[in-house]
């Protein structure tokens, strides 16, 4: 995800899921493969810390895509939290998997599916 409008759309309409390492905002999509975006605020620290958080989240997603051929059917924005540095990598991967499981189980979307 690269356009700011996509991040803003998810911020306004997405369902939020809270984890120790990140907050996920998600919206289901119908006609295409979902996109994943990562954002890190300056509250997390300096540029070195922010880039480290992004790299950790990108690697979690990359490894998941490598192991799974099923595409994501949601647009997802991951917002890094300060505890991301305290978690070991396996725990971060488990949180990503749990988030995907919650997305699939969650059928009570309060808004209509947004198509792009």
C-alpha positions in Angstrom: 0.0 0.0 0.0 1.5 3.3 -1.0 -1.2 5.9 -1.4 -2.1 8.0 1.7 -5.8 7.8 0.7 -5.7 4.0 1.3 -4.3 4.5 4.8 -6.9 7.2 5.6 -9.7 5.0 4.3 -8.6 2.1 6.5 -8.2 4.4 9.5 -11.8 5.7 9.1 -13.6 2.5 8.1 -11.4 -0.4 9.2 -12.0 -2.7 12.0 -9.2 -2.6 14.6 -7.5 -5.5 16.2 -5.0 -4.9 19.1 -1.9 -6.9 19.8 1.2 -6.3 21.8 3.4 -5.6 18.8 1.0 -3.8 16.5 -2.5 -2.6 15.9 -4.2 -3.9 12.7 -6.8 -2.0 10.8 -8.6 -4.1 8.2 -11.3 -3.8 5.6 -12.5 -6.7 3.4 -12.2 -6.5 -0.4 -14.0 -8.5 -3.1 -12.6 -7.9 -6.5 -8.9 -8.0 -5.9 -6.1 -9.3 -3.7 -5.8 -7.4 -0.5 -2.9 -5.0 0.3 -0.9 -4.7 3.4 0.6 -1.4 4.6 2.9 -0.6 7.5 3.0 2.7 9.4 5.1 3.8 12.4 4.7 7.0 14.3 7.5 9.2 15.7 6.2 8.3 19.2 8.0 5.0 18.6 11.4 6.6 18.5 14.0 7.9 16.1 14.4 6.9 12.5 16.6 3.9 13.4 13.9 2.5 15.7 11.1 3.3 13.3 12.9 1.5 10.4 13.7 -1.4 12.6 10.0 -1.8 13.5 9.1 -1.7 9.8 11.7 -4.3 8.9 10.4 -6.6 11.5 6.8 -6.3 10.3 7.8 -6.7 6.6 9.8 -9.8 7.4 6.8 -11.4 9.2 4.6 -10.7 6.2 7.3 -12.0 3.8 7.7 -15.2 5.6 4.0 -15.7 5.9 3.6 -15.2 2.1 6.4 -17.7 1.5 4.6 -20.4 3.5 1.0 -19.7 2.4 -0.3 -19.6 -1.2 -3.7 -18.2 0.0 -3.9 -14.5 -0.8 -5.2 -12.0 1.8 -8.7 -10.9 1.0 -8.5 -7.8 3.2 -6.7 -4.5 3.0 -4.7 -4.3 6.2 -2.6 -1.5 7.8 -0.3 -2.5 10.6 0.6 0.3 13.1 3.7 -0.6 15.1 3.5 -0.3 18.9 6.4 0.3 21.2 6.4 -3.3 22.6 7.4 -4.6 19.2 11.0 -4.3 20.3 10.4 -6.4 23.4 8.8 -9.3 21.5 10.8 -12.1 20.0 10.3 -12.8 16.4 8.3 -16.0 16.8 5.8 -14.2 19.1 5.4 -11.5 16.5 4.7 -14.1 13.8 2.1 -15.7 16.1 0.4 -12.4 16.5 0.2 -11.9 12.7 -1.3 -15.4 12.4 -3.8 -14.7 15.1 -4.8 -11.5 13.4 -5.4 -13.3 10.1 -7.5 -16.0 12.0 -9.6 -13.2 13.6 -10.2 -11.7 10.2 -11.5 -14.9 8.8 -13.7 -15.6 11.8 -15.1 -12.1 12.1 -18.3 -12.0 10.1 -19.9 -9.0 11.8 -18.5 -6.2 9.7 -20.5 -3.1 10.6 -20.0 -1.5 7.2 -20.3 -2.7 3.6 -17.4 -4.2 1.8 -15.4 -1.4 0.2 -14.2 -2.0 -3.4 -11.4 0.1 -4.8 
